[in-house]
Amino acid sequence: MSTSAQPEPQTPQHYLPQTDNVGSDGSPVRSATDEYTGRKRKLVYPPAPAPSPVPVIDNHAHLDFRDGLVHVTPTQAMDAATTVNVVGAVQVATDLESAKYTLEALDQEPRLRGALAIHPNDTVELARDGTLDEALETIKKLAAHPQVVCIGETGLDYYRTEGEDNWEVQKSAFKRHIEIAVELGLALQIHDRDAHDDVVATLLSMEQLPEHVVFHSYSGDADMATILNEHGWYASFSGVVTFKNNNASRAAAQVMREDLLLVESDSPFLTPHPHRGRPNAPYLVPHTLYQLAESRDQTVEDLGTVIFDNTQRVYGKFMVD
C-alpha cells in the first residue's frame, strides 16, 4: 500500500520576516545574543511542529516581546498557535508597561488570559526609586480585569540580582504579591531562579496561600518536585525540559504528580529542542508536550488531556471551539 509523503513543516505566515515589520513599534526586543552562550542567535522563527492531538494551553507567554524584526499581534500569535491545537495562552506581565499591554491584549483576543506582577528584579529598581508600593497597588487595581486570572510572575531571582539587601526587597515584594493573589482569589505564578530554598521558605511562611500556586518554567530537580507534590503546587514545564543536557528536569517531570503538571512556552525565551536559540512562540508548545509524555512514558493524548484539565482548573475555562 502506498502512502503519500507528509508535507514539510512550515513557519506560520505571521512569523515570517516581512518588510513592513522593520523598525521599532516601542515593544521590548529580545537580544540577538544568547545570554548563556554569548553566541549570535538565528533570528528566524522555526517551522511549526506536528499539531497536538489534544487541545493545549500555553501557561506562560510574553507576547509583548518582539524577537528580531517580526511584529506579531496577539490575535496573529493565537491564530498561529491554533493551527497546532494550542487553543489558549496566559499572557504574563512583568512591569506596569507590560501590564498595560496585557489588558489591551485581553480586550482584543478572547483566547488569552492575563497574569500581572512586578518581576522580582524590577522590584529592586522600584524600591530604590521609592515607587515599589505604588506599583504594587497599581497591579492590584489592574488585576480586577475579568480576564486576569493570575498574579505573576513574582518570586525570587538570585541570578540577575545579587546581595542580601536586594534579596530582602524581593522577598517583601513576593509576599505582597502573594497577599494580593489571596485577596483577589487569583492563582499565583512564581519566578524562581537560583532561589529554590528561599522561595519554598517564603511560601511556607505565609498565613495563607492562593488555592493554586504555579512554579513557572520549573527549574528544580526531582527532590524539589516531591516538595511541590506534598503541598499541591504546580510545576509548569517549558522548553528547558527538551534540552539534551537537562536530565534533571526530565527526572523532575517523572516525579511530579500528574494532576500538578502544566506546560508553557515562556516565549520568546527558552525555545524547545530542536530549535534551541531561535525565537519562540506559543505555536511551539507541542514540542514540550511531546517531551513530557516521552519522559513520563505516557501517550501524548492521555497526558495532554490531563494537562489541559489542570490548566483550566487553575485559571478557569478558556474559549475553546
C-alpha contacts under 8 A as a table, 3 or more apart, distances in Angstrom:
res1	aa1	res2	aa2	distance
9	P	47	P	5.48
9	P	48	A	5.85
9	P	49	P	6.84
9	P	50	A	7.74
10	Q	46	P	8.00
10	Q	47	P	4.60
10	Q	48	A	5.77
11	T	15	Y	6.64
11	T	16	L	6.83
11	T	45	Y	6.68
11	T	46	P	5.84
11	T	47	P	3.88
11	T	48	A	5.45
12	P	15	Y	5.57
12	P	16	L	6.93
12	P	47	P	7.12
12	P	48	A	6.78
12	P	80	A	5.86
13	Q	16	L	5.43
13	Q	80	A	7.92
14	H	72	V	6.43
14	H	76	Q	6.42
14	H	77	A	7.54
14	H	80	A	7.33
15	Y	45	Y	6.17
15	Y	70	V	6.47
15	Y	71	H	7.98
15	Y	72	V	7.07
16	L	44	V	7.53
16	L	45	Y	7.03
16	L	70	V	7.28
17	P	21	N	7.35
17	P	44	V	7.65
17	P	69	L	7.09
17	P	70	V	5.82
18	Q	21	N	5.53
18	Q	22	V	7.39
18	Q	70	V	7.16
19	T	22	V	5.64
21	N	69	L	5.98
21	N	70	V	5.67
21	N	71	H	5.79
22	V	69	L	5.56
22	V	70	V	7.47
23	G	69	L	6.98
24	S	27	S	7.08
27	S	64	D	6.24
27	S	65	F	6.10
27	S	66	R	6.36
28	P	64	D	6.91
28	P	65	F	5.05
28	P	66	R	6.11
29	V	65	F	5.58
29	V	66	R	4.64
29	V	67	D	5.62
29	V	68	G	6.63
30	R	65	F	6.61
30	R	66	R	6.16
30	R	67	D	5.06
30	R	68	G	6.83
30	R	268	P	7.66
31	S	34	D	7.22
31	S	67	D	7.56
31	S	68	G	7.80
32	A	40	K	5.84
32	A	41	R	5.41
32	A	42	K	7.79
32	A	43	L	7.09
32	A	67	D	7.99
32	A	68	G	7.03
33	T	38	G	5.70
33	T	39	R	5.51
33	T	40	K	4.51
33	T	41	R	5.59
34	D	37	T	5.56
34	D	38	G	5.02
34	D	39	R	5.40
34	D	40	K	6.18
34	D	41	R	6.02
34	D	277	G	6.86
35	E	38	G	5.67
41	R	277	G	5.81
41	R	278	R	6.20
42	K	277	G	6.96
42	K	278	R	5.43
42	K	279	P	7.83
43	L	67	D	7.02
43	L	68	G	5.88
43	L	278	R	5.86
43	L	279	P	6.14
44	V	278	R	6.44
44	V	279	P	6.55
45	Y	278	R	6.33
45	Y	279	P	5.26
45	Y	280	N	6.99
46	P	275	H	6.55
46	P	278	R	7.04
46	P	279	P	7.34
46	P	280	N	7.99
48	A	84	V	7.49
48	A	283	Y	6.64
48	A	284	L	6.37
49	P	84	V	7.25
49	P	283	Y	7.86
49	P	284	L	6.42
49	P	286	P	6.65
49	P	287	H	6.64
50	A	84	V	6.65
50	A	286	P	7.43
51	P	83	T	7.08
51	P	84	V	3.80
51	P	85	N	5.81
51	P	286	P	6.79
52	S	55	P	6.69
52	S	56	V	7.28
52	S	84	V	5.93
52	S	85	N	5.61
52	S	86	V	7.55
52	S	286	P	5.75
52	S	300	V	7.76
53	P	85	N	7.42
53	P	300	V	7.31
53	P	301	E	6.15
54	V	85	N	6.83
54	V	300	V	7.95
54	V	301	E	5.98
54	V	304	G	6.16
54	V	305	T	6.40
55	P	85	N	5.17
55	P	86	V	5.93
55	P	87	V	6.14
55	P	304	G	7.31
55	P	305	T	7.39
55	P	308	F	6.75
56	V	85	N	6.23
56	V	86	V	4.59
56	V	87	V	5.93
56	V	88	G	7.16
56	V	286	P	7.85
56	V	304	G	6.82
56	V	307	I	7.64
56	V	308	F	5.74
57	I	86	V	5.56
57	I	87	V	5.79
57	I	88	G	4.71
57	I	89	A	5.35
57	I	90	V	7.95
57	I	263	V	7.44
57	I	264	E	7.59
57	I	308	F	6.48
57	I	311	T	7.03
58	D	61	A	6.94
58	D	86	V	6.91
58	D	88	G	6.20
58	D	89	A	4.35
58	D	90	V	6.30
58	D	263	V	6.18
58	D	264	E	4.55
58	D	265	S	6.19
58	D	282	P	6.28
58	D	285	V	6.84
59	N	89	A	5.83
59	N	90	V	5.28
59	N	236	S	7.20
59	N	262	L	6.76
59	N	263	V	5.86
59	N	264	E	4.62
59	N	265	S	7.40
59	N	311	T	7.27
60	H	89	A	6.71
60	H	90	V	5.14
60	H	91	Q	6.21
60	H	92	V	6.21
60	H	216	H	7.28
60	H	264	E	5.18
60	H	265	S	6.16
60	H	266	D	5.26
60	H	267	S	7.66
61	A	89	A	6.89
61	A	90	V	6.09
61	A	91	Q	5.10
61	A	92	V	5.86
61	A	264	E	7.19
61	A	265	S	5.98
61	A	266	D	4.68
61	A	267	S	5.01
61	A	268	P	7.42
61	A	281	A	7.68
61	A	282	P	7.03
62	H	65	F	5.90
62	H	91	Q	5.72
62	H	92	V	5.57
62	H	93	A	7.12
62	H	266	D	6.64
62	H	267	S	5.67
62	H	268	P	6.64
63	L	66	R	7.52
63	L	73	T	7.89
63	L	74	P	6.64
63	L	77	A	7.82
63	L	91	Q	6.52
63	L	267	S	7.20
63	L	268	P	7.58
64	D	98	S	6.81
64	D	101	Y	6.83
64	D	102	T	7.86
65	F	268	P	6.79
66	R	69	L	7.06
66	R	70	V	6.47
66	R	71	H	6.11
66	R	72	V	7.79
66	R	268	P	7.53
67	D	70	V	6.38
67	D	268	P	6.67
67	D	279	P	6.13
72	V	76	Q	5.95
72	V	77	A	6.16
73	T	76	Q	5.10
73	T	77	A	6.12
74	P	77	A	5.08
74	P	78	M	6.27
74	P	105	A	6.12
74	P	108	Q	7.55
74	P	109	E	6.53
75	T	78	M	5.15
75	T	79	D	6.00
75	T	108	Q	7.31
75	T	109	E	5.73
76	Q	79	D	4.98
76	Q	80	A	6.22
77	A	80	A	5.31
77	A	81	A	6.23
77	A	281	A	7.52
77	A	282	P	7.21
77	A	283	Y	7.79
78	M	81	A	4.79
78	M	82	T	5.93
78	M	86	V	7.86
78	M	87	V	7.34
78	M	88	G	7.13
78	M	89	A	7.93
78	M	111	R	7.15
78	M	282	P	7.54
78	M	283	Y	7.89
79	D	82	T	5.20
79	D	83	T	6.74
80	A	83	T	5.53
80	A	84	V	7.55
80	A	283	Y	6.08
81	A	84	V	5.71
81	A	85	N	6.57
81	A	86	V	4.98
81	A	87	V	6.72
81	A	282	P	5.70
81	A	283	Y	3.97
81	A	284	L	7.73
82	T	85	N	4.74
82	T	86	V	4.95
82	T	87	V	5.15
82	T	88	G	7.94
82	T	283	Y	7.39
83	T	86	V	7.36
83	T	283	Y	7.78
84	V	283	Y	6.40
84	V	286	P	7.53
86	V	89	A	7.85
86	V	282	P	7.16
86	V	283	Y	6.46
86	V	285	V	7.35
86	V	286	P	7.76
87	V	111	R	6.87
87	V	319	M	7.95
87	V	320	V	6.35
88	G	111	R	4.86
88	G	112	L	5.73
88	G	113	R	7.87
88	G	318	F	6.59
88	G	319	M	7.44
88	G	320	V	7.67
89	A	111	R	6.74
89	A	112	L	5.14
89	A	113	R	6.38
89	A	282	P	7.46
90	V	112	L	5.74
90	V	113	R	4.73
90	V	114	G	5.30
90	V	115	A	6.70
91	Q	102	T	6.38
91	Q	112	L	6.56
91	Q	113	R	6.13
91	Q	114	G	4.91
91	Q	115	A	6.19
92	V	98	S	7.98
92	V	99	A	7.91
92	V	102	T	7.10
92	V	114	G	5.95
92	V	115	A	4.67
92	V	116	L	6.13
92	V	152	G	6.88
92	V	153	E	6.87
93	A	96	L	7.63
93	A	98	S	4.88
93	A	99	A	4.93
93	A	101	Y	8.00
93	A	102	T	6.44
93	A	114	G	7.78
93	A	115	A	6.03
93	A	116	L	4.85
93	A	117	A	6.05
93	A	118	I	7.52
93	A	152	G	7.25
93	A	153	E	7.13
94	T	98	S	6.18
94	T	99	A	7.04
94	T	116	L	6.68
94	T	117	A	5.39
94	T	118	I	4.86
94	T	119	H	4.76
94	T	152	G	7.48
94	T	153	E	6.37
95	D	98	S	5.47
95	D	99	A	6.07
95	D	116	L	7.78
95	D	117	A	6.29
95	D	118	I	4.70
95	D	119	H	6.43
95	D	122	D	7.36
96	L	99	A	4.86
96	L	100	K	6.31
96	L	117	A	7.99
96	L	118	I	7.29
96	L	135	A	7.20
96	L	138	T	7.92
96	L	139	I	7.29
97	E	100	K	5.25
97	E	101	Y	6.49
98	S	101	Y	4.82
98	S	102	T	5.98
99	A	102	T	4.94
99	A	103	L	6.37
99	A	116	L	5.90
99	A	117	A	7.65
99	A	139	I	7.67
99	A	142	L	7.78
100	K	103	L	5.37
100	K	104	E	6.40
101	Y	104	E	5.18
101	Y	105	A	6.09
102	T	105	A	4.99
102	T	106	L	6.15
102	T	114	G	6.36
102	T	115	A	7.93
102	T	116	L	7.98
103	L	106	L	5.07
103	L	107	D	6.34
103	L	114	G	7.36
103	L	145	H	7.48
104	E	107	D	5.18
104	E	108	Q	6.37
105	A	108	Q	5.05
105	A	109	E	5.95
105	A	112	L	7.61
106	L	109	E	5.32
106	L	110	P	6.47
106	L	112	L	5.87
106	L	113	R	6.41
106	L	114	G	6.91
106	L	147	Q	6.53
107	D	110	P	7.23
109	E	112	L	5.87
110	P	113	R	7.77
110	P	319	M	6.60
111	R	318	F	6.54
111	R	319	M	5.62
111	R	320	V	7.61
112	L	147	Q	7.81
112	L	318	F	7.77
113	R	147	Q	5.29
113	R	148	V	5.80
113	R	149	V	6.42
113	R	318	F	7.87
114	G	147	Q	6.07
114	G	148	V	4.28
114	G	149	V	5.84
114	G	150	C	6.57
115	A	143	A	7.90
115	A	148	V	5.75
115	A	149	V	6.15
115	A	150	C	4.50
115	A	151	I	5.22
115	A	152	G	5.38
115	A	153	E	7.22
115	A	189	Q	7.96
116	L	139	I	6.43
116	L	142	L	7.99
116	L	143	A	6.63
116	L	148	V	7.49
116	L	150	C	6.67
116	L	151	I	5.06
116	L	152	G	5.22
116	L	153	E	6.93
117	A	136	L	7.61
117	A	139	I	6.21
117	A	151	I	5.72
117	A	152	G	4.74
117	A	153	E	5.63
117	A	154	T	6.10
117	A	177	H	7.27
118	I	122	D	6.33
118	I	123	T	6.27
118	I	135	A	7.77
118	I	136	L	7.23
118	I	139	I	7.81
118	I	152	G	7.54
118	I	153	E	7.11
118	I	154	T	6.47
119	H	122	D	5.24
119	H	123	T	6.39
119	H	152	G	7.83
119	H	153	E	6.05
119	H	154	T	5.47
119	H	155	G	7.52
119	H	191	H	7.95
120	P	123	T	5.14
120	P	124	V	7.05
120	P	154	T	5.88
120	P	155	G	5.84
120	P	156	L	5.64
120	P	157	D	6.23
120	P	170	Q	5.47
120	P	173	A	7.49
120	P	174	F	7.40
120	P	191	H	7.81
121	N	124	V	5.71
121	N	125	E	7.19
121	N	156	L	7.92
121	N	157	D	6.59
121	N	160	R	7.14
121	N	161	T	6.26
121	N	170	Q	7.41
122	D	125	E	5.19
122	D	126	L	6.27
123	T	126	L	5.13
123	T	127	A	6.01
123	T	132	L	6.32
123	T	169	V	7.05
123	T	170	Q	6.28
123	T	173	A	6.80
124	V	127	A	5.13
124	V	128	R	6.40
124	V	166	N	6.08
124	V	169	V	6.13
124	V	170	Q	6.63
125	E	128	R	5.24
125	E	129	D	6.54
126	L	129	D	4.99
126	L	130	G	6.12
126	L	131	T	5.24
126	L	132	L	4.75
127	A	130	G	4.94
127	A	131	T	6.03
127	A	132	L	4.99
127	A	133	D	7.98
127	A	169	V	7.37
128	R	131	T	7.79
129	D	132	L	7.60
130	G	133	D	7.71
131	T	134	E	5.41
131	T	135	A	6.20
132	L	135	A	5.07
132	L	136	L	6.22
133	D	136	L	5.19
133	D	137	E	6.33
134	E	137	E	5.19
134	E	138	T	6.25
135	A	138	T	5.01
135	A	139	I	6.29
136	L	139	I	5.04
136	L	140	K	6.35
136	L	176	R	7.82
136	L	177	H	7.62
137	E	140	K	5.00
137	E	141	K	6.34
138	T	141	K	5.10
138	T	142	L	6.15
139	I	142	L	5.16
139	I	143	A	6.01
140	K	143	A	5.16
140	K	144	A	7.07
140	K	180	I	6.45
141	K	144	A	5.74
142	L	145	H	6.11
143	A	146	P	7.93
143	A	148	V	5.72
143	A	149	V	7.96
143	A	151	I	7.70
144	A	148	V	7.00
144	A	184	L	7.81
145	H	148	V	5.47
146	P	149	V	7.66
149	V	186	L	5.60
149	V	187	A	6.45
149	V	315	Y	5.60
149	V	316	G	7.75
150	C	181	A	7.17
150	C	186	L	4.99
150	C	187	A	4.52
150	C	188	L	5.51
150	C	189	Q	6.86
150	C	315	Y	7.30
151	I	154	T	7.43
151	I	177	H	6.82
151	I	178	I	7.81
151	I	180	I	7.58
151	I	181	A	5.72
151	I	186	L	6.54
151	I	187	A	6.21
151	I	188	L	4.94
151	I	189	Q	6.22
152	G	177	H	7.85
152	G	188	L	5.79
152	G	189	Q	4.50
152	G	190	I	6.29
152	G	191	H	7.85
153	E	188	L	7.64
153	E	189	Q	5.08
153	E	190	I	5.35
153	E	191	H	5.60
153	E	216	H	7.84
154	T	174	F	5.93
154	T	177	H	6.87
154	T	188	L	7.93
154	T	189	Q	6.45
154	T	190	I	5.05
154	T	191	H	5.39
155	G	170	Q	7.14
155	G	171	K	7.31
155	G	174	F	5.17
155	G	190	I	5.13
155	G	191	H	4.81
155	G	192	D	5.90
155	G	199	V	6.72
156	L	167	W	7.44
156	L	170	Q	6.01
156	L	171	K	6.80
156	L	174	F	7.30
156	L	191	H	6.21
156	L	192	D	5.36
156	L	193	R	6.48
156	L	195	A	6.12
156	L	198	D	7.84
156	L	199	V	6.49
157	D	160	R	6.35
157	D	161	T	6.39
157	D	170	Q	7.95
157	D	191	H	7.16
157	D	192	D	5.99
157	D	193	R	4.72
157	D	194	D	6.41
157	D	195	A	6.32
158	Y	161	T	5.26
158	Y	162	E	5.78
158	Y	167	W	7.24
158	Y	193	R	6.17
158	Y	194	D	5.46
158	Y	195	A	5.93
159	Y	162	E	6.96
159	Y	193	R	6.20
159	Y	194	D	5.90
161	T	166	N	6.98
161	T	167	W	7.57
162	E	166	N	6.65
162	E	167	W	7.16
163	G	166	N	5.39
163	G	167	W	6.25
164	E	167	W	4.96
164	E	168	E	6.18
165	D	168	E	5.17
165	D	169	V	6.57
166	N	169	V	5.11
166	N	170	Q	6.42
167	W	170	Q	4.97
167	W	171	K	6.16
168	E	171	K	5.01
168	E	172	S	6.18
169	V	172	S	5.21
169	V	173	A	6.24
170	Q	173	A	5.17
170	Q	174	F	5.94
171	K	174	F	4.94
171	K	175	K	6.19
171	K	202	T	7.27
172	S	175	K	5.23
172	S	176	R	6.39
173	A	176	R	5.02
173	A	177	H	6.22
174	F	177	H	5.13
174	F	178	I	6.30
175	K	178	I	5.03
175	K	179	E	6.27
175	K	202	T	7.34
175	K	206	M	7.59
176	R	179	E	5.00
176	R	180	I	6.21
177	H	180	I	5.03
177	H	181	A	6.24
178	I	181	A	5.14
178	I	182	V	6.31
178	I	188	L	7.01
178	I	209	L	6.70
178	I	210	P	7.19
179	E	182	V	5.09
179	E	183	E	6.05
179	E	208	Q	7.94
179	E	209	L	7.65
180	I	183	E	4.96
180	I	184	L	6.08
181	A	184	L	5.29
181	A	185	G	5.75
181	A	186	L	4.87
181	A	187	A	6.29
181	A	188	L	6.32
181	A	210	P	6.11
182	V	185	G	5.05
182	V	186	L	6.48
182	V	208	Q	7.32
182	V	209	L	6.28
182	V	210	P	4.96
183	E	186	L	7.95
185	G	210	P	6.78
185	G	211	E	7.86
186	L	210	P	6.68
186	L	211	E	7.86
186	L	212	H	7.80
187	A	210	P	5.95
187	A	211	E	6.67
187	A	212	H	4.92
187	A	213	V	6.08
187	A	214	V	7.62
187	A	314	V	6.59
187	A	315	Y	6.97
188	L	210	P	6.68
188	L	212	H	6.37
188	L	213	V	4.94
188	L	214	V	5.95
189	Q	213	V	6.30
189	Q	214	V	4.77
189	Q	215	F	5.98
189	Q	216	H	5.97
190	I	213	V	7.55
190	I	214	V	5.98
190	I	215	F	4.84
190	I	216	H	5.61
191	H	215	F	6.70
191	H	216	H	6.05
191	H	217	S	7.77
192	D	195	A	5.83
192	D	196	H	6.33
192	D	199	V	6.81
192	D	215	F	7.24
192	D	216	H	7.77
192	D	218	Y	7.85
192	D	219	S	7.44
193	R	196	H	7.18
193	R	219	S	7.44
195	A	198	D	5.56
195	A	199	V	6.04
196	H	199	V	5.23
196	H	200	V	6.28
196	H	220	G	7.16
197	D	200	V	5.33
197	D	201	A	6.08
198	D	201	A	4.86
198	D	202	T	5.91
199	V	202	T	5.18
199	V	203	L	6.31
200	V	203	L	5.19
200	V	204	L	6.23
201	A	204	L	5.13
201	A	205	S	6.10
202	T	205	S	5.07
202	T	206	M	6.76
203	L	206	M	5.67
203	L	209	L	7.31
206	M	209	L	6.61
209	L	213	V	7.79
210	P	213	V	6.41
212	H	233	W	6.81
212	H	234	Y	7.50
212	H	314	V	5.98
213	V	232	G	7.94
213	V	233	W	5.13
213	V	234	Y	6.06
214	V	233	W	5.94
214	V	234	Y	4.54
214	V	235	A	5.90
214	V	236	S	6.74
215	F	218	Y	5.51
215	F	233	W	7.41
215	F	234	Y	6.03
215	F	235	A	5.02
215	F	236	S	5.98
216	H	235	A	6.55
216	H	236	S	5.00
216	H	237	F	7.06
216	H	238	S	7.99
217	S	235	A	7.52
217	S	236	S	5.44
217	S	237	F	5.05
217	S	238	S	5.00
217	S	240	V	7.63
217	S	264	E	7.24
217	S	266	D	7.11
218	Y	235	A	5.60
218	Y	236	S	5.61
218	Y	237	F	5.45
218	Y	238	S	7.26
218	Y	249	S	7.88
219	S	249	S	6.77
220	G	223	D	7.87
220	G	224	M	5.69
220	G	225	A	6.90
220	G	248	A	7.85
220	G	249	S	7.00
220	G	252	A	7.26
221	D	224	M	5.38
221	D	225	A	6.30
221	D	248	A	5.43
221	D	249	S	6.06
221	D	251	A	7.10
221	D	252	A	5.24
222	A	225	A	4.85
222	A	226	T	6.59
222	A	248	A	6.88
222	A	249	S	7.55
222	A	251	A	5.73
222	A	252	A	3.94
222	A	253	A	7.59
222	A	254	Q	7.99
222	A	255	V	6.12
222	A	256	M	7.92
223	D	226	T	5.36
223	D	227	I	6.99
223	D	252	A	7.58
224	M	227	I	5.09
224	M	228	L	6.55
224	M	252	A	7.85
225	A	228	L	5.06
225	A	229	N	6.18
225	A	235	A	7.92
225	A	252	A	5.75
225	A	253	A	7.93
225	A	255	V	6.40
225	A	256	M	5.71
226	T	229	N	4.95
226	T	230	E	6.14
226	T	255	V	7.00
226	T	256	M	6.97
227	I	230	E	5.08
227	I	231	H	6.43
228	L	231	H	5.33
228	L	232	G	5.81
228	L	233	W	4.76
228	L	234	Y	6.69
228	L	235	A	7.55
228	L	256	M	7.77
229	N	232	G	5.15
229	N	233	W	6.36
229	N	234	Y	7.89
229	N	256	M	6.38
229	N	257	R	6.10
229	N	260	L	7.48
230	E	233	W	7.86
232	G	260	L	7.00
233	W	260	L	6.66
234	Y	260	L	4.50
234	Y	261	L	5.93
234	Y	262	L	7.02
235	A	256	M	7.61
235	A	260	L	6.25
235	A	261	L	5.41
235	A	262	L	6.09
236	S	261	L	6.01
236	S	262	L	4.25
236	S	263	V	4.98
236	S	264	E	6.37
237	F	240	V	7.30
237	F	241	V	6.56
237	F	261	L	7.64
237	F	262	L	6.25
237	F	263	V	4.87
237	F	264	E	6.02
237	F	288	T	7.55
238	S	241	V	6.28
238	S	263	V	6.11
238	S	264	E	4.98
238	S	265	S	5.41
238	S	266	D	6.46
238	S	270	L	6.98
238	S	272	P	7.59
238	S	288	T	6.49
239	G	242	T	5.41
239	G	243	F	7.06
239	G	264	E	7.72
239	G	265	S	6.52
239	G	270	L	5.44
239	G	271	T	5.53
239	G	272	P	3.97
239	G	273	H	7.04
239	G	285	V	7.79
239	G	287	H	7.66
239	G	288	T	5.53
240	V	243	F	5.37
240	V	246	N	7.16
240	V	249	S	7.40
240	V	270	L	6.25
240	V	271	T	7.80
240	V	272	P	6.57
241	V	246	N	6.42
241	V	247	N	7.90
241	V	249	S	5.34
241	V	250	R	5.76
241	V	272	P	7.90
241	V	288	T	7.01
241	V	291	Q	7.21
241	V	292	L	7.51
242	T	246	N	7.37
242	T	250	R	7.99
242	T	272	P	5.77
242	T	273	H	5.50
242	T	287	H	7.82
242	T	288	T	6.35
242	T	291	Q	6.09
243	F	246	N	5.44
243	F	272	P	6.92
243	F	273	H	5.85
243	F	276	R	7.81
244	K	247	N	7.43
244	K	273	H	7.77
246	N	249	S	5.63
246	N	250	R	6.87
247	N	250	R	5.17
247	N	251	A	6.11
248	A	251	A	5.03
248	A	252	A	6.20
249	S	252	A	5.06
249	S	253	A	6.25
250	R	253	A	4.95
250	R	254	Q	6.36
250	R	292	L	7.47
250	R	295	S	6.03
251	A	254	Q	5.13
251	A	255	V	6.51
251	A	295	S	7.72
252	A	255	V	5.10
252	A	256	M	6.18
253	A	256	M	5.33
253	A	292	L	6.80
253	A	295	S	7.02
253	A	296	R	6.96
254	Q	295	S	6.31
254	Q	296	R	5.09
256	M	260	L	6.83
256	M	261	L	6.99
257	R	260	L	5.43
257	R	261	L	6.93
258	E	261	L	5.62
258	E	303	L	7.83
258	E	306	V	7.29
258	E	307	I	7.89
259	D	306	V	6.88
259	D	307	I	7.40
259	D	310	N	6.27
260	L	310	N	6.87
261	L	307	I	5.94
261	L	310	N	7.03
262	L	307	I	5.52
262	L	308	F	7.89
262	L	310	N	6.88
262	L	311	T	6.43
263	V	285	V	7.45
263	V	288	T	7.19
263	V	289	L	6.78
263	V	307	I	7.34
264	E	282	P	7.76
264	E	285	V	6.33
264	E	288	T	7.86
265	S	268	P	7.61
265	S	269	F	7.57
265	S	270	L	7.24
265	S	271	T	7.28
265	S	280	N	7.17
265	S	281	A	6.50
265	S	282	P	5.63
265	S	284	L	7.09
265	S	285	V	5.53
266	D	269	F	5.56
266	D	270	L	6.46
266	D	280	N	7.93
266	D	281	A	7.96
267	S	270	L	6.82
267	S	271	T	7.19
267	S	279	P	7.75
267	S	280	N	4.91
267	S	281	A	4.90
267	S	282	P	6.62
268	P	271	T	7.21
268	P	279	P	5.71
268	P	280	N	4.30
268	P	281	A	5.64
269	F	279	P	7.04
269	F	280	N	5.91
270	L	276	R	7.04
270	L	277	G	7.49
270	L	280	N	6.98
271	T	275	H	6.27
271	T	276	R	4.97
271	T	277	G	6.33
271	T	278	R	6.43
271	T	279	P	6.46
271	T	280	N	4.86
271	T	281	A	7.90
271	T	284	L	7.76
272	P	275	H	5.87
272	P	276	R	5.39
272	P	280	N	7.90
272	P	284	L	7.45
272	P	285	V	7.99
272	P	287	H	6.47
272	P	288	T	6.52
273	H	276	R	5.05
273	H	287	H	7.47
275	H	278	R	5.80
280	N	284	L	6.80
281	A	284	L	5.86
281	A	285	V	7.73
282	P	285	V	5.60
283	Y	286	P	7.34
284	L	287	H	6.02
284	L	288	T	7.79
285	V	288	T	5.44
285	V	289	L	6.54
286	P	289	L	4.90
286	P	290	Y	6.06
287	H	290	Y	5.27
287	H	291	Q	6.45
288	T	291	Q	5.13
288	T	292	L	6.24
289	L	292	L	5.14
289	L	293	A	6.26
289	L	300	V	7.10
289	L	304	G	7.03
290	Y	293	A	5.24
290	Y	294	E	6.25
290	Y	300	V	6.16
291	Q	294	E	5.04
291	Q	295	S	6.02
292	L	295	S	5.10
292	L	296	R	6.16
293	A	296	R	5.25
293	A	297	D	5.87
293	A	298	Q	4.91
293	A	299	T	5.82
293	A	300	V	5.41
293	A	303	L	6.24
294	E	297	D	4.97
294	E	298	Q	6.29
294	E	299	T	7.52
295	S	298	Q	7.85
298	Q	302	D	6.73
298	Q	303	L	6.32
299	T	302	D	5.32
299	T	303	L	6.22
300	V	303	L	5.32
300	V	304	G	5.47
301	E	304	G	5.25
301	E	305	T	6.04
302	D	305	T	5.36
302	D	306	V	6.51
303	L	306	V	5.17
303	L	307	I	6.17
304	G	307	I	5.08
304	G	308	F	6.03
305	T	308	F	5.14
305	T	309	D	6.30
306	V	309	D	5.14
306	V	310	N	6.10
307	I	310	N	4.88
307	I	311	T	6.09
308	F	311	T	5.23
308	F	312	Q	6.48
309	D	312	Q	5.30
309	D	313	R	6.16
310	N	313	R	5.01
310	N	314	V	6.37
311	T	314	V	5.24
311	T	315	Y	6.21
311	T	316	G	7.66
312	Q	315	Y	5.14
312	Q	316	G	4.60
312	Q	317	K	5.22
312	Q	318	F	6.95
313	R	316	G	5.66
313	R	317	K	7.78
